[in-house]
Amino acid sequence: MLEEIRNQALKAAKELLEVSHLKKGDLVVIGCSSSEIANHQIGSHSSEEIGKEVFTAIHQVFYEQGIYVAAQCCEHLNRALILEEEAAERYGYEPVNVLPQLKAGGSLATAAYHTFSHPVAVELIRAHAGLDIGDTLIGMHLRAVAVPVRIDTKYIGSARVIAARTRAKYIGGVRACYDDTIG
């Protein structure tokens, strides 16, 4: 079961990378309910093993491309995020003091905290793309104009997968022209 979950997470991350126009230094937010993956109600059966498999697979895909990953914590930590200190500094996100745990932060954020070289927690980010695994509501951490993207991976375990990228706002009305090469 864990190998299948890892492979599904790996595939979802690769698919998001293909359709999201991300570039080196961009930021991806990942929300994940290990309970939903294991076919339980969100927040009821956190699994350290599932969180670690999912995070490791997704982080591998984006790390190889120089893209930062932010792991969203659960509602008990107000959906704070765990990311590399370098990313927080690059984007000007102020660190807060909290350590994610299995039942207060969640399995994905805990795995991220133990994987990153210099992890920090922050309260809010504006990511360029994201994966929502198990209805974790990552939208609050995406840039202003989020665009849903279709990927073939619809589930990781029993958890629904929703993917999104963001784009620059279009302004100016009917006479304006737009540059399609801008994210």
MILOZA-281206 format. One record per residue: x, y, z of N, C-alpha, C, O, CB in turn; residue number from 1. Coordinates in steps of 0.001 Angstrom, whole numbers, plus 500000, padded with zeros to 6 digits. Atoms other than C-alpha are relative to their C-alpha. Glycine has a CB too. Layout:
<recs>
X,Y,Z,X,Y,Z,X,Y,Z,X,Y,Z,X,Y,Z,NUM;
...
</recs>
This chain:
<recs>
500824,498799,500000,500000,500000,500000,500865,501260,500000,500575,502188,499244,499064,500001,501211,1;
499154,498811,499947,502763,502517,500873,500703,500264,498672,500856,501416,498266,501028,499858,501106,2;
499339,499824,501292,504551,501900,497583,499028,500587,498974,499406,501448,498180,500564,498654,499494,3;
501015,499470,500914,501328,502557,495661,499732,501475,500299,499608,502283,499378,498689,499183,500110,4;
500210,498606,499600,500761,505777,497634,501168,500859,499544,500961,501941,498994,499820,500111,501527,5;
498807,499251,500434,504335,506923,496963,499972,500216,498490,500244,501318,498014,501296,499251,500407,6;
500039,499887,501461,503935,506191,493231,498912,500964,499532,499123,501714,498578,499775,498627,499374,7;
501069,499073,500354,500621,508072,493065,500416,501444,500289,500155,502342,499488,498715,499651,500767,8;
499538,498646,499650,502142,511088,494843,501066,500477,499024,501053,501634,498605,500554,500031,501439,9;
498948,499679,500967,505167,511015,492542,499392,500388,498656,499802,501368,498035,500960,498807,499826,10;
500667,499739,501281,502918,510890,489483,499250,501336,500042,499324,502115,499092,499024,498850,499653,11;
500748,498742,499884,500707,513749,490721,500946,501198,499955,500656,502196,499296,499176,500022,501305,12;
499029,498896,499994,503749,515955,491379,500578,500224,498609,500715,501366,498170,501134,499717,501000,13;
499463,499867,501364,505201,515236,487932,498974,500612,499062,499319,501427,498207,500446,498634,499460,14;
501060,499454,500850,501863,516010,486299,499793,501487,500280,499621,502274,499348,498684,499232,500219,15;
500127,498581,499674,501544,519306,488179,501166,500785,499413,500974,501871,498867,499933,500204,501524,16;
498816,499338,500552,505080,520215,487148,499841,500224,498496,500214,501281,497987,501265,499166,500283,17;
500169,499911,501457,504208,519554,483482,499022,501090,499582,499226,501734,498553,499529,498672,499455,18;
501070,499098,500443,501096,521768,483401,500005,501364,500687,499170,502211,500370,498677,499348,500229,19;
500113,498794,499192,501904,524564,485821,500964,501129,499642,500892,502199,500246,500199,499644,501405,20;
499074,498951,500453,504687,526539,484052,500899,500514,501124,501245,501695,501154,499217,501161,499407,21;
499133,499593,498889,506828,526581,487202,501432,500162,499532,501873,499504,498590,499933,498982,501142,22;
498586,499811,500308,510396,527823,487104,500807,499939,501295,500248,499983,502391,500235,501352,499263,23;
499106,500097,498849,513380,527567,489412,499729,501148,500966,499608,502302,500556,501479,500011,499548,24;
500245,499007,498972,512770,529381,492687,498538,500227,500325,498225,500903,501305,500599,501272,499593,25;
501427,499872,499700,508971,529182,492507,499656,499174,501233,500479,498410,501737,499140,499554,498790,26;
500453,500617,498763,506950,527903,495449,498719,499219,499752,497769,499731,499160,499784,501061,501091,27;
501163,500880,500131,504493,524991,495531,499502,499662,501401,500297,499300,502269,500353,498695,499196,28;
500590,500372,498722,502108,524394,498437,499354,498623,499864,498689,498324,498872,498960,501061,500466,29;
500586,501332,499970,501088,520858,499350,499197,499873,501284,499716,500084,502380,501095,498887,499903,30;
500841,500335,498858,498186,520051,501629,499670,498526,499900,499406,498026,498806,498699,500876,500044,31;
500189,501445,500067,497676,516424,502582,499347,499485,501275,499780,499811,502380,501339,499291,499765,32;
500603,500716,498882,495386,514395,504815,500361,498528,499870,499850,497829,498995,498449,500200,500037,33;
499668,501432,500018,496963,511025,505545,498787,499175,500426,498651,498020,500024,501209,499701,500930,34;
501230,500696,499612,493642,510087,507167,499145,499714,498774,498671,498592,498592,499201,500831,501026,35;
500797,500179,501222,491790,510644,503870,500654,498992,499061,499960,498186,498440,499814,501345,499277,36;
499304,500965,500844,494467,508707,501977,499690,498589,500462,499505,497689,499643,501517,500249,500018,37;
500269,501320,499425,493829,505779,504333,498505,499712,500133,498119,498766,500819,500661,499885,501360,38;
501444,500194,500035,490044,506105,503782,499326,500218,501355,498411,499488,501736,499693,498617,499506,39;
500614,499577,498741,489229,507767,507114,499658,501482,499881,500118,502163,498964,500952,499733,501225,40;
500359,498590,499998,487721,511150,507929,501228,500847,500314,502044,500491,501164,498875,500277,501017,41;
498871,499096,499818,490194,514021,507727,500232,500282,501486,499292,500575,502223,499762,501315,499237,42;
499613,499702,498630,492060,514509,511008,499772,498897,501009,500008,499100,502200,499286,501175,500441,43;
500359,501037,499031,491021,511206,512545,501009,498860,500133,501035,498189,501165,498688,499430,499631,44;
499062,501127,499985,493794,508704,511681,501335,500400,499358,501748,499802,498364,499393,498782,499261,45;
498732,499550,500565,497054,510540,511027,501001,498850,499946,501095,498034,500862,500572,501166,500821,46;
499028,501074,500205,499771,508279,509664,501363,500592,499674,501550,501222,498634,499541,499048,498873,47;
498639,499527,500223,503431,509133,510010,500594,499393,498727,501271,500080,497961,500882,499665,501206,48;
499444,500696,501171,504323,506543,507349,499452,500570,498697,500206,500799,497752,499695,498500,500077,49;
500609,499446,501215,501856,507897,504780,500516,501412,499750,500875,501747,498621,498455,500005,500113,50;
499498,498635,500151,502915,511500,505409,501411,500028,499453,501736,500831,498579,499954,500725,501323,51;
498603,500053,500443,506553,510597,504937,500100,499551,498547,500870,500130,497780,500810,499056,500896,52;
499963,500486,501393,505938,508653,501700,499543,501081,499034,500184,501309,498008,499118,498748,499837,53;
500545,498966,500885,503842,511428,500167,500975,501170,499900,501286,501631,498802,498620,500488,500510,54;
499096,498859,500034,506200,514218,501173,501290,499667,499256,501742,500451,498421,500318,500461,501415,55;
498738,500382,500636,509337,512367,500082,499860,499958,498487,500732,500452,497772,500471,498640,500519,56;
500221,500106,501450,507898,511639,496624,499832,501379,499371,500466,501686,498361,498762,499133,499705,57;
500279,498681,500570,506603,515160,496018,501229,500905,500092,501572,501590,499128,498806,500653,500718,58;
498817,499167,499802,509659,516900,497438,501083,499650,498983,501747,500540,498452,500539,499837,501430,59;
498987,500456,500971,511934,514817,495181,499777,500640,498637,500720,501137,498019,499969,498464,499868,60;
500318,499459,501324,510161,515988,492029,500345,501480,499916,500998,501908,498965,498517,499789,499677,61;
499810,498556,500059,510268,519694,492863,501424,500416,500374,501961,501368,499807,499009,500686,500917,62;
498622,499693,499603,513675,519720,494571,500952,499885,498812,501844,500716,498640,500454,499061,501130,63;
499149,500208,501179,515285,518367,491390,499898,501151,499013,500812,501354,498214,499629,498700,499307,64;
500220,498875,500912,513873,521399,489526,500323,501347,500653,500167,502393,500024,498556,499998,499512,65;
499694,498754,499299,514946,523969,492123,498765,500760,500442,498801,501979,500607,500830,500880,499127,66;
501270,499402,499587,511344,524601,493169,499782,499708,501481,499935,498570,501925,498810,499455,499141,67;
500228,500160,498572,510541,525176,496834,498644,499351,500267,497677,499582,499540,500088,501353,500707,68;
501238,500630,499565,507891,523081,498590,499644,500530,501380,500498,500621,502263,500130,498449,500014,69;
500530,499614,498696,505739,524344,501449,498936,498979,500383,497997,498732,499627,499413,501462,499978,70;
500958,500996,499508,503872,521740,503499,499015,500683,500944,499400,501239,501972,500731,498821,500721,71;
501027,499353,499189,500594,523018,504886,499687,499155,501228,499472,497948,501126,498724,500238,499173,72;
500405,500659,498766,499852,522158,508500,498478,499897,500054,497775,500510,499251,500539,500763,501233,73;
501445,500159,499855,496394,521122,509643,499388,501197,500730,500097,502123,501124,499680,498700,500754,74;
500713,498870,499409,493768,523422,511136,500404,500262,501448,500232,501381,501932,498514,499759,499928,75;
499593,499794,498607,495108,522896,514679,501163,500986,500111,501383,501576,501168,500390,498666,500636,76;
498946,498979,500044,498064,525078,513657,499620,501115,499025,500482,501785,498456,501355,499368,499591,77;
500537,498942,500859,495836,527433,511644,500536,499939,498577,500684,500971,497922,500314,501349,500593,78;
499498,500253,501345,497161,525933,508404,501309,500755,499717,501561,501201,498598,498946,500392,498975,79;
498645,499462,500189,500645,527352,508982,500733,499097,499016,500222,498042,498637,500781,500098,501369,80;
499249,500763,501010,503299,526087,506582,501425,499764,500461,502011,500583,501168,500001,500735,498647,81;
498610,500326,499731,506660,524389,506899,500741,500080,498666,500329,499462,497684,500148,498575,500670,82;
499201,499886,501206,509291,525344,504329,501456,500243,500388,501777,500471,501555,499469,501136,499090,83;
498590,499726,499753,513017,525807,503971,500167,501473,500369,499507,502344,499803,500864,499639,498757,84;
499711,498640,499580,514348,528900,505699,500403,500875,498812,500028,502045,498746,501103,500000,501052,85;
499565,499274,501201,515942,529938,502383,498803,500528,499209,498826,501655,498716,500861,499089,499104,86;
501208,499577,500725,512495,530070,500749,499278,501108,500754,498828,502083,500153,499051,498805,499781,87;
500654,498970,499198,511008,532056,503624,500732,501331,499860,500101,502378,499719,499940,499576,501479,88;
499211,498770,500149,513857,534575,503373,499833,500591,498611,499680,501804,498469,501481,499726,500275,89;
500125,499532,501384,513593,534793,499575,498697,500766,499785,498677,501789,499101,500074,498817,499031,90;
501309,499395,500215,509896,535663,499734,499579,500952,501123,498486,501516,501080,498969,498920,499849,91;
500305,499061,498933,510022,537732,502913,498942,499520,500979,498223,500332,501560,499565,501277,499412,92;
500974,500552,499063,507885,535386,505019,500624,499919,501387,501707,499361,501560,499512,498603,499537,93;
499487,499955,498630,508334,535907,508751,499743,498673,500714,498601,498218,500783,499351,501163,500783,94;
500177,501260,499263,508954,532696,510732,499202,500195,501289,499253,501249,501921,501360,499389,500329,95;
500712,500059,498725,506710,531787,513663,500534,498800,500765,501214,497949,500192,498442,499900,499794,96;
499461,501044,499149,507484,529471,516550,498971,498907,500256,498090,499054,501103,500477,500589,501316,97;
500826,501183,499768,505747,526108,516303,500698,498804,499354,501335,498928,498307,498547,500191,499425,98;
499443,501244,500537,506872,522535,515751,498841,499077,499648,498066,498713,500532,500977,499316,501026,99;
501106,500886,500355,504467,520339,513788,500193,498610,500610,501311,498114,500748,499870,499896,498474,100;
500033,501360,499480,503509,516991,515272,498874,499268,499301,498059,499877,498607,499814,499979,501553,101;
500982,500826,500698,501358,514147,514056,498565,500492,500224,497790,500561,499270,500126,498554,500455,102;
501379,499585,499696,498182,515392,515805,499825,501511,500117,498729,501983,500419,499550,499356,501280,103;
500099,498537,499989,498958,519118,515702,500975,500519,498954,502100,500911,499262,500312,500605,501433,104;
499157,499627,501132,500325,520002,512313,499799,499022,498861,499683,499408,497698,501480,500050,500409,105;
500280,501036,500979,499805,516716,510552,501234,499268,499526,502367,499699,499741,499306,500588,498836,106;
498909,500898,500407,501876,513972,509022,500873,500587,498898,502089,500395,498924,499432,498678,499534,107;
499206,499423,501090,502968,515840,505870,500923,501097,500521,502110,501117,500194,499080,500562,498902,108;
499192,498907,499455,504166,518932,507736,501084,499468,500929,502197,499993,500955,499112,501002,500748,109;
499005,500614,499120,505925,516755,510298,501119,499371,499180,502294,499507,499518,499346,498942,500907,110;
498988,500591,500887,507690,514849,507515,500867,501087,499372,502083,500932,499266,499329,499154,498897,111;
499247,498889,500590,508685,518142,505882,500983,500568,501019,502146,500815,500702,499043,501110,499501,112;
499151,499427,498962,510044,519485,509153,501240,499136,500237,502330,499660,500466,499209,500159,501304,113;
498880,500912,499754,512237,516393,509582,500845,499739,498755,501908,499125,498851,499481,498688,500534,114;
499267,500199,501257,513361,516386,505922,500811,501224,499610,501953,501091,499169,499035,499652,498881,115;
499322,498776,500415,514281,520021,505270,501298,500204,500776,501416,499796,501931,499081,501206,500190,116;
498719,499689,499358,517827,521169,506039,499841,501025,501112,500404,500871,502195,500996,500513,498969,117;
500221,498914,499032,516669,524337,507841,498516,500379,499957,498153,501397,499368,500917,501254,499684,118;
501441,499735,500078,512888,524164,508342,499577,501177,500864,500126,501413,501940,499223,498770,500411,119;
500659,498957,499219,510817,527113,509491,498503,499896,499760,498052,499357,498749,500532,501421,499622,120;
501449,499895,500148,507126,527632,510041,499662,501454,499711,500258,502366,500285,499253,499489,501279,121;
500514,498664,500298,505322,530631,508568,498476,499920,499989,497899,498841,499851,500553,500541,498627,122;
501466,499997,499935,501692,531711,508771,499312,500071,498650,498193,499580,498499,499544,501142,500826,123;
500675,499735,501263,500981,532649,505176,501017,500080,498880,502090,500662,499041,499180,501297,500077,124;
499170,499876,501202,502484,532265,501718,499094,500324,498825,497870,500335,498955,500819,498693,499730,125;
500705,499818,501271,501481,533032,498134,500718,499131,498978,501615,499594,498273,499964,501525,499549,126;
499339,500986,500851,502457,529910,496189,499586,500156,498538,498527,500697,498222,499682,498589,500486,127;
500231,499949,501441,502680,529626,492414,499148,498838,499501,498554,498922,498426,501320,500010,499270,128;
500790,501174,500368,500974,526201,492322,499798,499167,501254,500407,499425,502292,500696,499163,498866,129;
500209,500834,498831,499700,523530,494636,499270,498711,499706,498607,498557,498680,499254,500756,501022,130;
500738,501262,499999,498377,520054,495283,499223,499912,501306,499786,500075,502388,500962,498769,499829,131;
500861,500199,498845,495453,519510,497634,499611,498525,500013,498863,498061,499153,498729,500939,499955,132;
500221,501439,499908,495352,515875,498713,499090,499736,501190,499533,499765,502338,501350,499221,500139,133;
500931,500307,498921,492240,515048,500704,499242,501185,500542,498914,501215,501729,500723,499367,501098,134;
500860,498867,499626,490332,518349,500780,500559,500803,501179,499859,501036,502165,498605,499496,500347,135;
499331,499271,498925,492814,520299,502928,499943,501518,499829,500446,502251,500680,501435,499563,500087,136;
500252,498571,500212,491907,523720,501474,501264,500840,499903,501509,501712,500738,499150,500528,501107,137;
498755,499260,500200,495218,525029,500150,499793,501368,499360,500737,502154,499283,500937,499192,499151,138;
500251,498772,500749,493564,527923,498306,500439,501263,500701,500823,502229,500042,498567,500104,499696,139;
499588,498814,499247,494368,530390,501080,501485,500282,499859,501944,501363,500227,499652,499835,501462,140;
498556,499829,500141,498063,529879,500265,500449,500114,498541,501640,500005,498250,500713,498846,500657,141;
499665,499788,501409,497910,530421,496493,499949,501489,499676,499285,502264,500365,499034,499210,499078,142;
500064,498605,500448,498500,533691,494672,498561,500329,499597,497717,499437,499506,500983,500254,498806,143;
501364,499494,500131,495427,535802,493899,499166,499315,498920,497973,499092,499130,500048,501451,499720,144;
500785,500602,501068,494394,534175,490602,500429,498543,499841,501416,498233,499175,500174,500786,498663,145;
499729,501438,500079,494325,530400,490993,499221,499407,498831,498064,499753,498591,499623,499284,501333,146;
500599,500655,501165,493606,528260,487946,500048,498496,500236,501134,497933,500377,500745,500392,498669,147;
499945,501447,499835,492541,524637,488394,500631,499359,498768,500382,499781,497639,498589,499425,500247,148;
499406,500739,501114,494571,522250,486277,499591,498542,500115,499453,498005,501214,501554,500144,499984,149;
500421,501396,500031,493554,518777,485231,501231,499117,499906,502070,499284,499022,499035,499730,498817,150;
498950,501001,500061,495926,515956,485998,499318,498636,500003,498176,498512,500445,501016,500146,501197,151;
500580,501347,500068,495354,512237,485448,499826,499379,501380,498912,498581,501588,500872,499099,499144,152;
500078,500562,498655,495963,511410,489110,498856,500679,500749,498959,501839,501146,501352,500175,500765,153;
501187,499467,499327,492556,511890,490714,499976,499654,501486,499310,500325,502274,498741,499471,499331,154;
499970,500454,498615,493290,510042,493964,501405,499571,500374,502151,499047,499547,499009,498846,500220,155;
498855,500634,499368,496188,509206,496217,499392,499205,501138,498841,499771,502082,501106,501054,500499,156;
500767,500846,499093,494918,506249,498165,498537,500307,499780,498054,500253,498649,500408,500226,501494,157;
501421,499655,500107,491312,507227,498919,499759,501506,499997,498608,501942,499973,499230,499370,501137,158;
500134,498542,499926,491996,510988,499016,499932,500617,498609,500739,500297,497736,501168,500607,500785,159;
500085,499254,501254,490879,513234,496175,501199,500916,499844,501723,501448,500822,498703,500814,499938,160;
498883,499106,500297,493625,515221,494475,499500,501117,499093,498924,500868,498034,501184,499228,499333,161;
500327,498820,500793,493027,518741,493206,501306,500763,499777,502084,500957,500711,498909,500905,500713,162;
498766,499278,500328,495798,520648,491434,499642,501393,499481,498598,501602,498863,500848,499215,498943,163;
500213,498628,500459,496129,524351,490727,501341,500653,499688,502376,500319,500265,499228,500824,501060,164;
498875,499110,500256,498534,526825,489234,499446,501402,500162,498240,501583,500331,500645,499771,498561,165;
500482,498624,499930,498354,530573,489416,500511,500764,498788,501419,500313,498089,500452,500689,501319,166;
499544,499137,501090,498731,533348,486881,499921,501438,500469,499280,501753,501471,499152,499786,498705,167;
500080,498568,499720,499235,537079,486886,498579,500486,499740,497875,499921,498902,501020,500796,499136,168;
501321,499409,500218,496072,539183,487110,499963,500654,498625,500943,501264,498197,499660,501036,501111,169;
500226,499257,501236,494684,540455,483810,499337,501317,500386,498336,501315,501103,499115,499181,498976,170;
500609,498708,499715,493948,544173,484023,499851,500777,498700,500542,500475,497727,500842,500800,501029,171;
500062,499100,501135,492864,546830,481546,498781,499885,499128,498545,500781,498317,501157,499798,499183,172;
501233,500090,500763,489627,545588,480024,500176,499548,498556,501198,498972,498184,499329,501310,500013,173;
500102,500565,501345,488663,544851,476424,501068,500486,499035,501367,499784,498069,498665,500311,499435,174;
498991,499490,500931,491327,547012,474745,501416,499580,500370,502356,499851,499623,499925,501503,499939,175;
498669,500386,499527,494232,545564,476705,500515,498773,499239,499744,497932,498777,499968,499712,501516,176;
499329,501171,500568,496711,543098,475267,500773,499340,501124,501219,500005,502059,500950,500387,498800,177;
499349,500746,498933,498292,540366,477361,501156,499184,499471,501145,498734,498325,499007,499099,500699,178;
498821,500804,500324,501625,538559,477352,499761,498581,500531,499769,498363,501743,501316,500631,500617,179;
500297,501379,499610,500880,534814,477384,501200,499284,500623,501051,498189,501165,499519,499223,498797,180;
498826,500650,499426,504431,534049,478509,500168,500313,501490,501027,499733,502154,501244,500424,499243,181;
499918,499670,498581,503860,535610,481941,499087,499062,500770,497894,498966,500481,499615,501485,500259,182;
500655,500992,499146,502870,532973,484570,498598,500289,500277,497938,499528,500984,500689,499873,501255,183;
</recs>
